[in-house]
Amino acid sequence: MGRGADERVDWVVSLPFIGVHVLAFFVLFERFQWSYLLWTAGVYFVGMFFITGAYHRYFAHRAYKTSRAFQFLLALGGSCTLQKGVLWWAAHHRHHHKHSDLPTDVHSPFQKGFWWSHVGWIVCRKYNDTRLDLIGDFAKYPELRWLDRFFLVPGVLYAVALFALGGFPALFFGYFLGITLLWHGTFTINSLAHVFGRRRYRTTDTSRNNLLLALLTLGEGWHNNHHYYQSTANQGFFWWEIDVSYYVLRALAAVGLVWELRTPPKHILDGNEEAVAGAAIERVRRADAGPSRNQRVEWSRFAVARARPRRGGCVPSRRPKSRED
């Protein structure tokens, strides 16, 4: 599929993104010590929590509540990862859920392939602007608007702090290498979690659950769960689905920093598709463009499954058979 002029790489805006990748290779010129990887792991996993637990589950989905002060700290921590501004990130993610795997989805591998969904949509000029119309609930806070506009500032200060603490090993192994790995770990949810894995629930997109991605992203790999029921603080719905971000949120709730963590109700865990049918139909009705052929096939299977007589009136929580698996 051809790309429009606004879907090509914006080299000027993407300079910090490209520069961090280039500087990550400077670890090859440092005298290696295994202890340096602690800097890498620290930056990666702390940053991953601020993306998953803050940018995603709080700002995009409002899966729990917190104070205005701690809300700012969550946004500040996420800004240090240089994944653009908090309002930009959450607004585009809300758009993704409304249009998931439709032609209007900003990063569907189903529509435009791996490269576009993984990184192409981020470095192009088409999506540079923050969709304030989709994030009005948080755009009313001036401190969040400031962080969104000057998102590079926390990232640069973070790099300076790491250098002050650990010199060049902390800067190159921690910041540049850690942030680069964090970016691509996060991006796998866009590019791979709609391609590889298993589908427990029938949804009107191609989202899948993937244990490896869940481990890499502190719980985000339970993507089919998430697309089936979005507004929960946990994405691992069952005890065996490891969700480290949710464990951290539970710890924060225990000390009173966050509260009212939302979890899926029993009828969702049981897989009652009637609970999401209305939302799915409404999403189709409001779509900006018609569905692709494969999307129509998926919706047709969903409708047929709903029409079949079922004992007990609900679908078991087992993964349904599907040609996509």
C-alpha positions as CSV (number, residue, x, y, z in Angstrom):
1,M,0.0,0.0,0.0
2,G,1.4,3.4,-1.0
3,R,2.1,6.1,1.6
4,G,0.9,9.6,1.4
5,A,3.3,12.5,1.8
6,D,2.3,13.0,5.4
7,E,3.0,9.3,6.1
8,R,6.7,9.5,5.2
9,V,9.4,9.9,7.8
10,D,9.7,13.4,9.2
11,W,13.5,13.5,9.6
12,V,13.6,16.8,11.5
13,V,11.0,15.8,14.2
14,S,12.5,12.3,14.4
15,L,16.1,13.5,15.1
16,P,15.9,12.7,18.8
17,F,14.5,9.3,18.1
18,I,17.2,8.5,15.6
19,G,19.9,10.0,17.7
20,V,19.1,7.8,20.8
21,H,19.4,4.7,18.5
22,V,22.7,5.8,17.2
23,L,24.1,6.7,20.7
24,A,23.0,3.3,22.0
25,F,25.7,1.7,19.8
26,F,28.3,3.6,21.8
27,V,28.1,0.8,24.3
28,L,30.4,-1.1,21.9
29,F,33.1,1.3,22.7
30,E,32.8,1.1,26.5
31,R,34.8,-1.5,28.4
32,F,32.1,-4.0,29.2
33,Q,31.2,-5.1,32.8
34,W,28.2,-7.3,33.6
35,S,27.2,-4.8,36.3
36,Y,26.5,-2.2,33.6
37,L,23.5,-4.2,32.5
38,L,21.9,-3.3,35.8
39,W,21.6,0.2,34.5
40,T,20.0,-1.1,31.3
41,A,17.5,-3.3,33.2
42,G,16.7,-0.5,35.7
43,V,15.9,2.1,33.0
44,Y,14.0,-0.5,30.9
45,F,11.7,-1.9,33.6
46,V,11.1,1.3,35.5
47,G,10.3,3.1,32.3
48,M,8.1,0.2,31.2
49,F,6.0,0.6,34.3
50,F,5.5,4.3,33.7
51,I,4.3,3.5,30.2
52,T,2.1,0.6,31.1
53,G,0.9,1.6,34.5
54,A,0.7,5.4,33.9
55,Y,0.4,6.4,30.2
56,H,-1.7,3.3,29.3
57,R,-3.8,2.2,32.2
58,Y,-4.3,5.5,33.9
59,F,-4.2,8.3,31.2
60,A,-5.6,6.3,28.3
61,H,-8.1,4.1,30.2
62,R,-8.6,5.7,33.6
63,A,-8.4,2.2,35.2
64,Y,-7.8,3.7,38.7
65,K,-7.8,7.0,40.6
66,T,-5.1,9.0,42.2
67,S,-4.3,12.5,43.5
68,R,-3.4,15.4,41.2
69,A,0.1,15.5,42.6
70,F,0.7,11.8,42.0
71,Q,-0.9,12.1,38.6
72,F,1.7,14.6,37.7
73,L,4.5,12.3,38.9
74,L,3.1,9.5,36.8
75,A,3.1,11.8,33.7
76,L,6.6,13.0,34.6
77,G,7.9,9.4,34.8
78,G,6.4,8.5,31.5
79,S,7.8,11.6,29.9
80,C,11.3,10.5,30.9
81,T,10.9,7.6,28.4
82,L,10.7,10.0,25.4
83,Q,7.6,8.3,24.0
84,K,6.3,11.8,23.2
85,G,3.9,13.7,25.5
86,V,1.4,12.1,27.9
87,L,-1.6,13.6,26.2
88,W,-0.3,12.7,22.7
89,W,0.2,9.1,23.8
90,A,-3.1,8.6,25.6
91,A,-5.2,10.4,22.9
92,H,-3.7,8.3,20.1
93,H,-4.2,5.1,22.1
94,R,-7.9,6.0,22.6
95,H,-8.2,6.4,18.9
96,H,-6.6,3.0,18.3
97,H,-9.2,1.3,20.5
98,K,-12.1,3.0,18.8
99,H,-10.8,2.1,15.3
100,S,-8.8,-1.1,16.1
101,D,-7.8,-2.9,12.9
102,L,-10.0,-0.7,10.8
103,P,-8.4,1.3,7.9
104,T,-8.5,4.4,10.2
105,D,-6.4,2.7,13.0
106,V,-3.2,4.6,13.4
107,H,-1.0,1.5,13.8
108,S,-2.7,-1.7,12.6
109,P,-0.3,-4.4,11.3
110,F,-3.5,-5.9,9.8
111,Q,-3.9,-2.9,7.6
112,K,-0.3,-1.5,6.9
113,G,2.1,-4.2,8.0
114,F,4.8,-4.7,10.6
115,W,7.1,-1.7,10.0
116,W,4.3,0.9,10.0
117,S,2.7,-0.5,13.2
118,H,6.0,-0.9,15.0
119,V,7.6,2.5,14.3
120,G,6.5,4.1,11.0
121,W,3.4,5.8,12.4
122,I,5.5,7.4,15.1
123,V,8.2,8.9,12.9
124,C,5.9,10.3,10.2
125,R,4.5,13.8,10.3
126,K,0.8,12.7,10.0
127,Y,0.5,12.0,13.7
128,N,2.7,14.7,15.2
129,D,-0.1,16.7,16.7
130,T,-1.9,15.9,20.0
131,R,-5.6,15.0,19.6
132,L,-6.9,17.2,22.4
133,D,-10.4,16.4,21.4
134,L,-9.8,12.8,22.5
135,I,-8.2,13.7,25.8
136,G,-10.2,16.6,27.2
137,D,-10.5,15.0,30.6
138,F,-6.7,15.4,31.2
139,A,-6.0,18.3,28.9
140,K,-7.7,20.6,31.4
141,Y,-4.6,20.3,33.7
142,P,-2.0,23.0,32.7
143,E,0.9,21.0,34.1
144,L,0.0,18.0,31.9
145,R,-0.3,20.3,28.8
146,W,3.2,21.7,29.7
147,L,4.7,18.2,29.9
148,D,3.0,17.2,26.7
149,R,4.5,20.2,24.9
150,F,8.0,20.0,26.3
151,F,8.2,16.2,26.7
152,L,11.9,16.3,25.7
153,V,12.8,18.2,28.9
154,P,12.3,15.4,31.4
155,G,14.1,13.0,29.2
156,V,17.2,15.2,28.9
157,L,17.2,15.8,32.6
158,Y,16.9,12.1,33.2
159,A,20.0,11.5,31.0
160,V,21.9,14.2,32.9
161,A,20.9,12.6,36.3
162,L,22.1,9.2,35.2
163,F,25.4,10.5,34.0
164,A,25.9,12.3,37.3
165,L,25.2,9.0,39.2
166,G,27.2,6.6,37.1
167,G,29.2,8.4,34.4
168,F,29.4,7.1,30.9
169,P,28.3,3.5,31.7
170,A,25.1,4.8,33.2
171,L,24.5,7.2,30.3
172,F,25.2,4.7,27.5
173,F,24.2,1.4,29.0
174,G,21.4,2.8,31.1
175,Y,19.9,5.7,29.2
176,F,20.6,5.2,25.5
177,L,20.5,1.4,25.4
178,G,17.8,1.1,28.0
179,I,15.5,3.6,26.4
180,T,16.1,2.1,22.9
181,L,15.1,-1.4,24.2
182,L,12.2,0.1,26.1
183,W,10.9,1.7,22.9
184,H,10.9,-1.4,20.9
185,G,9.6,-3.5,23.8
186,T,6.6,-1.2,24.0
187,F,6.1,-1.1,20.2
188,T,5.8,-4.9,20.0
189,I,2.3,-4.6,21.5
190,N,1.3,-2.6,18.4
191,S,3.2,-4.7,15.8
192,L,3.1,-8.3,17.3
193,A,0.2,-8.6,19.7
194,H,-2.2,-8.5,16.8
195,V,-0.3,-11.2,15.0
196,F,1.1,-13.8,17.3
197,G,-0.7,-15.4,20.2
198,R,-4.0,-17.0,21.2
199,R,-7.5,-15.5,21.3
200,R,-9.5,-16.3,24.4
201,Y,-12.3,-13.9,23.5
202,R,-14.0,-13.0,20.3
203,T,-13.3,-9.3,19.6
204,T,-13.9,-7.2,16.5
205,D,-10.1,-6.9,15.9
206,T,-7.2,-9.3,15.8
207,S,-5.8,-8.8,19.3
208,R,-4.1,-11.8,20.9
209,N,-2.7,-12.9,24.2
210,N,1.1,-13.7,24.3
211,L,3.0,-14.8,27.3
212,L,6.4,-13.7,26.0
213,L,5.2,-10.2,25.2
214,A,3.5,-10.0,28.6
215,L,6.9,-10.8,30.3
216,L,8.7,-8.2,28.2
217,T,6.1,-5.5,28.8
218,L,5.1,-6.2,32.5
219,G,1.7,-7.5,31.5
220,E,0.6,-5.7,28.3
221,G,0.9,-8.9,26.3
222,W,-2.5,-10.1,27.5
223,H,-3.8,-8.0,24.7
224,N,-6.9,-9.9,23.7
225,N,-8.1,-9.7,27.3
226,H,-7.5,-5.9,27.2
227,H,-9.3,-5.4,23.9
228,Y,-12.2,-7.4,25.2
229,Y,-12.6,-5.3,28.3
230,Q,-10.4,-2.2,28.3
231,S,-10.9,-0.2,31.5
232,T,-9.2,-2.5,34.0
233,A,-6.1,-2.0,36.0
234,N,-5.1,-5.6,35.4
235,Q,-4.7,-7.1,31.9
236,G,-3.8,-10.5,33.2
237,F,-7.4,-11.6,34.1
238,F,-6.4,-14.9,35.8
239,W,-3.8,-15.7,38.4
240,W,-1.6,-17.5,36.0
241,E,-1.4,-14.5,33.7
242,I,1.7,-12.7,34.9
243,D,1.0,-8.9,35.1
244,V,3.8,-7.1,36.9
245,S,2.4,-3.6,36.3
246,Y,-0.8,-4.7,38.2
247,Y,1.2,-6.0,41.1
248,V,3.0,-2.6,41.3
249,L,-0.4,-0.8,41.2
250,R,-1.6,-3.1,44.0
251,A,1.4,-2.1,46.1
252,L,0.8,1.6,45.4
253,A,-2.8,1.1,46.4
254,A,-1.7,-0.5,49.6
255,V,0.1,2.7,50.7
256,G,-2.7,4.9,49.5
257,L,-1.1,6.5,46.4
258,V,-3.7,5.1,44.1
259,W,-7.2,3.7,44.7
260,E,-10.3,2.2,43.2
261,L,-8.4,-0.2,40.9
262,R,-10.9,-1.4,38.4
263,T,-11.0,-5.2,37.6
264,P,-13.1,-7.2,35.2
265,P,-16.5,-8.3,36.6
266,K,-17.4,-12.0,36.7
267,H,-19.5,-12.0,33.5
268,I,-16.5,-10.7,31.6
269,L,-14.2,-13.4,33.0
270,D,-16.8,-16.0,32.0
271,G,-16.7,-14.7,28.5
272,N,-20.2,-13.5,28.1
273,E,-20.0,-12.0,24.6
274,E,-23.4,-10.3,25.0
275,A,-21.6,-7.9,27.5
276,V,-19.5,-6.4,24.7
277,A,-21.8,-6.9,21.7
278,G,-23.4,-3.5,21.9
279,A,-20.1,-1.7,22.2
280,A,-18.8,-3.6,19.2
281,I,-21.8,-2.7,17.1
282,E,-21.5,1.0,18.1
283,R,-17.8,1.0,17.2
284,V,-18.6,-0.2,13.7
285,R,-21.4,2.3,13.3
286,R,-19.1,5.2,14.2
287,A,-16.1,4.1,12.2
288,D,-14.7,6.8,9.8
289,A,-14.3,4.2,7.0
290,G,-15.8,0.9,6.0
291,P,-14.2,-2.3,7.3
292,S,-11.9,-4.4,5.2
293,R,-12.9,-7.7,3.8
294,N,-11.1,-9.7,6.5
295,Q,-12.6,-7.5,9.2
296,R,-16.1,-8.2,7.8
297,V,-15.4,-11.9,8.0
298,E,-14.4,-11.6,11.6
299,W,-17.5,-9.6,12.5
300,S,-19.6,-12.2,10.7
301,R,-18.2,-15.0,12.7
302,F,-18.8,-13.0,15.8
303,A,-22.5,-12.5,14.9
304,V,-22.9,-16.2,14.0
305,A,-21.4,-17.2,17.3
306,R,-23.9,-14.9,19.2
307,A,-26.8,-16.4,17.2
308,R,-26.1,-20.0,18.1
309,P,-28.1,-21.5,21.0
310,R,-25.9,-21.9,24.1
311,R,-26.4,-23.8,27.3
312,G,-26.4,-21.6,30.3
313,G,-26.6,-18.4,28.3
314,C,-22.9,-17.6,28.1
315,V,-19.7,-18.5,26.4
316,P,-17.1,-20.5,28.5
317,S,-13.9,-18.6,29.3
318,R,-12.0,-21.1,27.2
319,R,-10.5,-19.8,24.0
320,P,-13.0,-20.3,21.1
321,K,-11.9,-22.1,18.0
322,S,-11.0,-19.7,15.2
323,R,-9.3,-20.0,11.9
324,E,-7.0,-17.1,13.1
325,D,-5.3,-19.3,15.7
